[in-house]
Amino acid sequence: MLISKMLQMVSSQMKTNSIKILYEDNHLIAVNKPAGVPVQDDETGDKSLVDMITDYIREEYNKPGNIYAGLIHRIDRPVSGVVLFAKTSKAASRLSEMFKTRSVNKTYLAVVQNYPPELKGTLEHYLIKDSEKNKSNAYSTEKKGAKKSVLHYELVGSSTNYHLLEIELETGRHHQIRCQLAKVGCPVRGDLKYGAPRSNPNGNINLHSWKLFFEHPVKKEKIEIIAPLPKDDNLWKEFNNLINLTL
């Protein structure tokens, strides 16, 4: 991926928790969400990433009163990786439009047990969300109420039992990567909901939001934010030497 200008990434630890900040300026803040942390409040009552960001801004900058932390996009609770927030309403509005118009490049890494159909390819399906089961179903042909879903994947490398895929999302649907990979016989490791044979010990899945590449909504500079792989998973450690995490 070509980058006309790289900005220096901020890599500091939040004081109120162990969430790592990947980038921060007056307009944006991006963090590396651990798998298992909900992005927003859910029925469990566990502290959400939104709350953690709010606490961080309040403590780091000694801000009283209401704190603005605009959530621009989401990743699933059992998924790790980069999540981007806006610190101003202007940045939030512009970023939301950029995600809507697909001008933000999103790259994921996924570990699967079965070999992919090809070394490199594109998956196109029509997804229908089942809200009751919190799951999506993929179809090869167009269905009423279905949304066309497109992703591009490439095999990065393999271990003895698993394969690492790099995935670029062209669309952003509910559980898109999980659902589409399962449709072609490659469910994400640990993802029981989509057909993985067994769960991971920690209950999370091996899907990681790896990179975001976009134009800064205010400064108009090109930014690439990269989230290092989780360090608490031996398989991620095994695959870490296959990817280049340097900017």
Secondary structure, 3 states (H helix, E strand, C coil): CCCCCCCCCCCEECCCCCCEEEEECCCEEEEEECCCCCCCCCCCCCCCHHHHHHHHHHHHCCCCCCCCCEECCCCCCCCEEEEEEECCHHHHHHHHHHHHCCCCEEEEEEEECCCCCCCEEEEEEEEEEECCCCEEEEECCCCCCCEEEEEEEEEEEECCCCEEEEEEECCCCCCHHHHHHHHCCCCECCCHHHCCCCCCCCCCCCEEEEEEEEECCCCCCEEEEECCCCCCCHHHHHHHCCCCCCC
